Amino acid sequence: MKKKWLKGAMTICMLCAVYLLSREGAMLTGKSITEEKGLILIDSGHGGIDPGVVGIGGVKEKDINLKIAKELAGALEKKGYKAVLIRKDDNGLYDAESKNKKVQDMQKRCAMIKEEKPLLTVSIHQNSYQDEAVCGPQVFYYKDSLEGANLAKCIQEELNNRLQVEKPRTEKANSTYYLLKRSEGVLNIVETGFLTNKKEAELLRTKEYQKKCAEAICNGILKFLKTVEINKTNVV
């Protein structure tokens, strides 16, 4: 009887040890479900037949957007968030036989945002202007979105500081951009630079600068989410 009791106790101890080790392993690899802080969607503007801005040196906006988006996804995942890319490769979000690929592309982006219900969405873009001297990041939010304005302020400030912008901009309201008008939830359009400015176009082609842009956006997102949590706590 005593031997059976000891055998049973040893089995329970072994099972507990296996559970604790597997749980610790999951936490170390970042796969613990309880650690996940929420979903953030990252949209890479343009893609496929739509290159976006073609800047100095032939650099295509769609390529820069995707590279920064991937860097941003990695940065957010390191902070415990689930980051999902709306566009994962060079392809656009439209059917080959579609008569209006651009419209379908935008509709599918909005549909994904509606389906996923993320904490927030950021859409990465690059800017252009007829005056080649114009440069610097610019963040847009929908004019009637208070949370969108708060997020844009956080991201704009981080971009200005991290990229050491000489003539820093402030976040800007907009009521015409399709994604801002049609998407549900909190969304910002983040223009990280001007591809029509020689210096900025060259910087945006480098991995180091792309990473800087992504880190700034990530820091802005984290700052915004922290203020949201503080506000929730104060209300309670």
C-alpha positions as CSV (number, residue, x, y, z in Angstrom):
1,M,0.0,0.0,0.0
2,K,2.8,2.3,0.9
3,K,4.7,1.6,-2.3
4,K,1.6,2.4,-4.4
5,W,1.1,5.7,-2.5
6,L,4.8,6.6,-3.2
7,K,4.5,5.6,-6.8
8,G,1.4,7.8,-7.2
9,A,3.0,10.8,-5.5
10,M,6.1,10.5,-7.8
11,T,3.8,10.4,-10.9
12,I,2.1,13.6,-9.8
13,C,5.4,15.3,-9.1
14,M,6.7,14.4,-12.5
15,L,3.5,15.7,-14.2
16,C,3.9,19.0,-12.3
17,A,7.5,19.3,-13.4
18,V,6.6,18.7,-17.0
19,Y,3.9,21.3,-16.9
20,L,6.1,23.9,-15.3
21,L,9.0,23.3,-17.7
22,S,6.7,23.5,-20.7
23,R,5.1,26.7,-19.4
24,E,8.5,28.2,-18.9
25,G,9.6,27.2,-22.3
26,A,6.5,28.8,-23.9
27,M,7.1,32.0,-22.0
28,L,10.8,32.2,-23.1
29,T,9.8,31.7,-26.7
30,G,7.2,34.4,-26.5
31,K,4.3,32.0,-27.2
32,S,2.4,32.2,-23.9
33,I,-1.2,33.1,-24.7
34,T,-1.5,35.1,-21.4
35,E,1.5,37.3,-22.5
36,E,-0.2,38.5,-25.7
37,K,-1.2,42.1,-25.2
38,G,-3.5,42.5,-28.3
39,L,-3.6,42.7,-32.1
40,I,-2.2,45.6,-34.1
41,L,-2.7,45.7,-37.9
42,I,0.0,47.2,-40.1
43,D,-0.9,48.2,-43.6
44,S,1.7,48.7,-46.3
45,G,0.3,51.2,-48.8
46,H,0.0,50.3,-52.5
47,G,1.5,47.1,-54.0
48,G,1.2,45.0,-57.1
49,I,0.5,47.1,-60.2
50,D,0.3,50.2,-58.0
51,P,3.8,51.3,-57.1
52,G,2.7,54.5,-55.3
53,V,5.2,57.3,-55.5
54,V,8.2,56.6,-57.8
55,G,10.9,58.9,-56.3
56,I,14.4,60.1,-57.0
57,G,16.6,57.2,-58.3
58,G,13.5,55.2,-59.3
59,V,12.7,54.1,-55.7
60,K,9.2,52.8,-55.4
61,E,7.0,53.7,-52.5
62,K,5.4,50.2,-52.2
63,D,8.8,48.6,-51.6
64,I,9.8,51.1,-48.8
65,N,6.4,50.8,-47.2
66,L,6.6,47.0,-46.9
67,K,10.1,47.1,-45.5
68,I,9.2,49.5,-42.8
69,A,6.0,47.6,-42.0
70,K,8.0,44.4,-41.5
71,E,10.4,46.2,-39.2
72,L,7.5,47.6,-37.3
73,A,5.9,44.2,-36.9
74,G,9.1,42.8,-35.5
75,A,9.4,45.7,-33.0
76,L,5.8,45.3,-31.8
77,E,6.1,41.6,-31.4
78,K,9.2,42.0,-29.2
79,K,6.9,44.1,-26.9
80,G,4.3,41.3,-26.6
81,Y,1.8,42.4,-29.3
82,K,0.5,40.4,-32.1
83,A,1.4,42.3,-35.3
84,V,-0.4,41.4,-38.5
85,L,0.6,42.7,-41.9
86,I,-2.3,43.4,-44.3
87,R,0.1,43.1,-47.3
88,K,2.9,40.6,-46.7
89,D,4.5,40.8,-50.1
90,D,4.7,42.8,-53.3
91,N,1.1,41.8,-54.4
92,G,-1.9,44.1,-54.1
93,L,-5.1,43.0,-52.5
94,Y,-7.2,42.5,-55.7
95,D,-8.3,39.8,-58.0
96,A,-6.4,39.5,-61.4
97,E,-9.7,39.7,-63.3
98,S,-11.1,42.7,-61.3
99,K,-12.1,45.7,-63.5
100,N,-11.2,48.2,-60.8
101,K,-8.3,46.8,-58.9
102,K,-7.5,49.9,-56.9
103,V,-11.1,50.1,-55.5
104,Q,-11.1,46.4,-54.7
105,D,-7.7,46.7,-53.1
106,M,-8.9,49.4,-50.7
107,Q,-12.1,47.6,-49.9
108,K,-10.3,44.5,-48.9
109,R,-8.0,46.4,-46.6
110,C,-11.0,48.0,-44.9
111,A,-12.7,44.6,-44.7
112,M,-9.7,43.0,-43.0
113,I,-9.6,45.8,-40.4
114,K,-13.3,45.3,-39.7
115,E,-12.9,41.5,-39.4
116,E,-9.8,41.6,-37.2
117,K,-11.0,44.4,-34.8
118,P,-7.4,45.4,-33.8
119,L,-6.4,47.7,-31.0
120,L,-5.4,50.1,-33.8
121,T,-4.1,50.2,-37.4
122,V,-1.3,52.1,-38.9
123,S,-0.9,52.5,-42.7
124,I,2.7,53.1,-43.9
125,H,3.2,55.4,-46.8
126,Q,5.8,57.8,-48.4
127,N,5.2,61.4,-49.5
128,S,5.9,63.5,-52.5
129,Y,5.9,67.2,-53.5
130,Q,6.9,69.3,-56.5
131,D,9.4,71.2,-54.4
132,E,12.3,68.8,-53.9
133,A,13.4,70.7,-50.7
134,V,10.3,69.6,-48.8
135,C,11.0,66.7,-46.4
136,G,10.1,65.1,-43.1
137,P,7.5,62.7,-41.7
138,Q,3.8,63.5,-41.5
139,V,1.0,61.6,-39.7
140,F,-2.6,61.8,-40.6
141,Y,-5.8,61.0,-38.7
142,Y,-9.5,61.2,-39.4
143,K,-10.8,64.6,-38.4
144,D,-13.6,63.3,-36.2
145,S,-11.5,60.7,-34.4
146,L,-10.3,61.8,-30.9
147,E,-8.4,58.6,-30.4
148,G,-6.9,58.8,-33.9
149,A,-5.7,62.3,-33.1
150,N,-4.1,61.1,-29.9
151,L,-2.3,58.3,-31.6
152,A,-1.1,60.6,-34.4
153,K,0.3,63.0,-31.9
154,C,2.3,60.2,-30.2
155,I,3.6,58.9,-33.4
156,Q,4.4,62.3,-34.9
157,E,6.4,63.3,-31.8
158,E,8.4,60.1,-31.8
159,L,9.2,60.4,-35.5
160,N,10.3,64.0,-35.1
161,N,12.6,63.1,-32.2
162,R,13.9,59.8,-33.4
163,L,14.7,61.0,-37.0
164,Q,16.0,64.4,-35.7
165,V,13.7,66.4,-38.0
166,E,15.0,70.0,-38.5
167,K,11.5,71.4,-39.2
168,P,9.2,69.1,-37.3
169,R,5.5,68.9,-38.3
170,T,2.5,68.4,-36.2
171,E,-0.1,65.6,-36.8
172,K,-2.7,66.6,-39.4
173,A,-6.5,65.9,-39.6
174,N,-7.9,64.6,-42.9
175,S,-11.4,63.9,-44.1
176,T,-10.7,62.6,-47.7
177,Y,-8.3,59.7,-47.5
178,Y,-10.2,56.4,-48.2
179,L,-8.8,54.4,-45.4
180,L,-9.4,57.1,-42.8
181,K,-13.0,57.6,-43.9
182,R,-14.0,54.0,-44.4
183,S,-12.1,52.0,-41.8
184,E,-13.4,51.1,-38.4
185,G,-11.5,51.7,-35.2
186,V,-8.4,53.8,-34.6
187,L,-6.3,54.3,-37.8
188,N,-3.4,56.6,-38.7
189,I,-1.7,57.1,-42.1
190,V,2.0,57.5,-41.5
191,E,4.1,59.1,-44.2
192,T,7.7,58.5,-43.1
193,G,9.3,60.8,-45.6
194,F,9.4,62.4,-49.1
195,L,10.8,60.3,-51.9
196,T,11.0,63.5,-54.0
197,N,13.7,64.8,-51.6
198,K,17.1,63.4,-52.6
199,K,18.6,63.1,-49.1
200,E,15.5,61.5,-47.6
201,A,15.0,59.2,-50.6
202,E,18.5,57.9,-50.1
203,L,18.0,57.4,-46.4
204,L,14.7,55.6,-46.8
205,R,16.4,53.0,-49.0
206,T,18.7,52.0,-46.2
207,K,17.8,49.3,-43.7
208,E,19.2,51.4,-40.8
209,Y,16.8,54.3,-41.5
210,Q,13.9,52.0,-42.2
211,K,14.5,50.5,-38.7
212,K,14.7,54.0,-37.2
213,C,11.3,54.8,-38.7
214,A,9.8,51.6,-37.4
215,E,11.2,52.0,-33.9
216,A,9.8,55.6,-33.8
217,I,6.3,54.4,-34.9
218,C,6.5,51.5,-32.4
219,N,7.4,53.9,-29.5
220,G,4.5,56.2,-30.5
221,I,2.1,53.3,-30.5
222,L,3.3,52.1,-27.1
223,K,3.0,55.7,-25.7
224,F,-0.6,55.9,-27.0
225,L,-1.6,52.5,-25.6
226,K,-0.1,53.5,-22.2
227,T,-2.3,56.7,-22.1
228,V,-5.3,54.6,-23.0
229,E,-4.6,52.2,-20.0
230,I,-4.1,55.2,-17.7
231,N,-7.4,56.7,-18.8
232,K,-9.2,53.4,-18.2
233,T,-7.7,53.1,-14.7
234,N,-8.7,56.7,-13.8
235,V,-12.3,56.1,-15.0
236,V,-12.6,52.9,-12.8
